[in-house]
Amino acid sequence: MLNAFVQFLDYISYYLAGTTRHGLHSPFVYHFADLVLYQSSDLNFEMIENQRLNMIQSKSKNAHMSLSKIASTQVLSAKYGRLLQRIVSHYRPNSILEIGNHTGIESNYLLSNMIQEGKKIEFYQAVDVDDYFQKVKSETQTTFANFYNSDLLSIHADDRLQSSQLMDLIVFYGDQNSQSYWKYYDQYKLNIGTQTMLVLTNIRNSNDHYTVWCQMTHLNEVTASIELFNLGILFFRTEQLQQKFILRY
C-alpha cells in the first residue's frame, strides 16, 4: 500500500493527465461520463457506511491483517461504492460476477439499487473469496437478509458458473497481490464478451498494481479503458477502436 504522501502525488499526476466529459470525443465514453460518472446517487447509503464504521472499530483479524485495517485501506471508498451503484442502475446488468476477497460492503453498494427498489437480477455470483472474507461478507449481508434470501437475487454456487457463460458486469477486487488481476483474467476470460464491463478496484494499491492495470489496457481484446484513479474499467466493444481515457473523478 502506497503511503499517503506518495498517493497524494499520484493523484495530482492523475488529475493533471485527466479530462472531464467536455474533453471527450467518444460518444460511448461521453455517455458514461455524463449519465453515470458525474451524476449523483440519490439512494440512502447510511446503513452501508455504518457497516464500514463497525468494521473499522472491530477487533477481528485474519492471518495477515486486522479487519479494521482492511476496512480502512482495502474496502472501496463511499465515492467508488456510489459509482458502482450508478453503473448498475444505469446499465441494468442481468448477470454480475464478483471475483476476489471483499467484505460485502462492496456488494451492498453494487446491489443497492435492487435492494431498495426490489429489482430482480437473473444471475449473481461471488467467487474466489476465502473463508475469512466469506464469513465477514455473510455477516455484512445480514443487514439486507430479506433481499439476499429472496427470489429477487439468483445466487449460484461456484460450480454453477459455466465456462462459456458471458457476464454483463464483472468486478475484480484488488488485494495485496498485484498478480491477482492476471489470475482472475486468465481464469474467467471466457466469461467476458463484447458487452461485458470489467471493473478493477484498488489499481493504485501499489506501483505493481498500477503497472498491471496499464498492461491490461493494452490487451488486444480491450477496446476502451477508463481510469478513475483507484478504479479502472475495461470494455470489449468490437464496434469501437482501441482508446484509453483518464477521467477526473
N, C-alpha and C positions, 0 to 999 in steps of 0.2 A: 504494500500500500504506500503510495507516494505521500510524503509529508505535506502539511498544509501549505507551506510557502511554495514548494515546487508545483503543487496542484494549482495554486493561485496564478503562478507564472504561465502554466499550461493553459489555464482558462483565458488569460489575456491574449495569448498567442492564438488560441482557437477563435476568440471573439473578433480579433482583427482580421483573421482569414475568412470569417463567415459573412454571410449576407442575410437579408430578410426576404420576405416574399417579393419585394419590389425589384430585386436584382435577379429574379428567376426568369429563364426563357423556356423552361419545360412546362407545358400546361399541366401535366400529371403532378409534378412536384409542387407547382404553384397551388394547385387544388389542395394538396395535402397541407401545405403551409397555411393557406388562407382559411380552410374549413376545419382543420384539425389542430395543427400545431399552435396557432396563435388565437385559438378560441379559448373561452373559459369553461371550466367544468361547473355545472350547476347542481351537482349532487352533493349530499352531505357526507363528508368522509370522517366525521369526528370519531365514530366508533373504530374505524381502521387506525387512525392516528393514536387513539387510546391504547390499541394493541401494541403499537410501536413503543409507546411510553412504558407500558408494562414490561416489555422485553428489555428495555434499557435499564430498568430497575431490578431485573431478575438476577438471581444468583446461580442460575443454571449454566452449564457449560458442557461442551463436548471434549474430545481428546485434544483439540487444537486451540480452541478459542471460547471465551465466555459468550453466552447469548447476548449479554449487554453490549459487548464489542461488535458482535455480528450485526445487531440492530443498529448500532451507531455508524458502522463503516461499510457494511455489505448490502443491507436491505435498500431497495430503491427508495430514493427520497420522495416526498409527497409530490413534488413537481413532476417527476417522471411517472409516478403512480397515476396521477391525474391524466397524463398523456396517454398511458395505456388504456385508461377508461374511455378517453375520447376516440382513440383508434377503434376500439371495439364498438362504440356507439355509432360511429360514422360508417365503418365498412361492414358491420354486421357479419363477422365470420361465422360460418356454420360449424367449423372444426378448429379447435385450439389445442396445441400441444406445448406443454411447458417441460423444459429439459434442464436438469441440474438442481442442485441444492437451493432451496428457498424456504422462507419461513411461513408462507401463506398470506402474509400481508400483500405481497405482490399479486397473488391470485385473487384476493378480495378486491383489489383495485381493478384488476383485469376483468373480473366478472361483476363488478358493482352495478353496471347498467342492468344486467339481467337480475341481480339480487333485488334491486329496488323497484324495477318495473315488472318483474315476473316474466321476463322474456325467456324463451327456450333456446338452448343450444344443442345441436344434434350430436356433437362429439367433443368430449373434453378428456384430456389425459395428462397426467404428470408422471414423468419417468426419470430415472437416474437420480432419485432422491434417497440419500442414505437413511439409516434407521433413526438417527438423532433428529434430522431435519423433518423426517416424516412424522415423528411424534410432535414436534413443535408445530408443524403445519396442521396436523389434526386438531390440536388444541386451539389454534388460531381460528380454524373454520367453525368451531362450535358456536361462535357468536352468531353465525348465519346458518345454523344447522338446518333450519326449516328449508332453506334453499338447497344446500348441498345434499340433503336427503330426499329431495322432491324429484318428480319426474321432469322437471324443467331442465335438469342437467344430466346428460347421459355420460356417466363416468365409467371409463373402461380400464380394466386391469392391464398390466404390462403385456400380457400375451395376446391381447385383442388387437394390438396395432399391427396392421398388415404392412408389409414392406413397400407395397405399391400404393398405399392409401395416401392421397395428396391432402395436405393440410392447408387451410386458408391462412392461419396465423401460427407461427412457431416462435417461442421465446427461449433463447439460450441464456441461462443465468450464469454470469461470470463468477468464478470462485478464485481461490488463491493461485491456482494453476492456469496460466495463460493458454496452455495447450488444450485445455478442456474444450475450447471453441472448435478446434480441429477434430477432436474426438467426437463431439456431438455431430459435427457436419458430416464426417465420414460415415457415422453410424446411421444417420437419418436423412441423408441426401436424397434417397429415393422417395421420401415423403414431401419433397419440395417440387412444386410445379410452377408453371409460368404465372399463376395468380397468387402464389404464396408470398406473404410478407414475413420476413425473418428479422426478429428483433434481438440484438445482443446487448446485454446490460453490463455495466462496470467495465467498459472498454478503456477507461483511464485508471484502472486499479494500479497499473504499473506501466513502465515503458514497454515491457514484453507484451502486455495485454494490448496496448495500442498498436504495436507492430503487427500482431496477429490480425487485428481489425483491418489495418491498411492492406495487408496481404489478401484478406478475404474480399476486399472491394475490387481486387484485380482478377478475381476468378472469371473465366470466360463466360460462364452462365449468368453472372451478375450483370444486369443492365443498368441499374441505378443504385446508388448508395447515398444515404443521408446521415451525416454525422451531427449529433446533437450534444457534443462534449462527452458525457459519460454514457451515452446510449447511442447505438448505431442501428440503422435499418437498411436491409438489403432487399432489393426487388429483382424479379427474374422475368420481367415482361418482354417477350420477344419482339413486340412492336416498337420498342424503344432502343435507340443507340446507347451504348455504354456511357454513362455520365456519373460524375461524383459531385456531391453537393455538401457544403458545410453551412448549416443554417444556425443562426444565433437563437439561443433558447435559454 
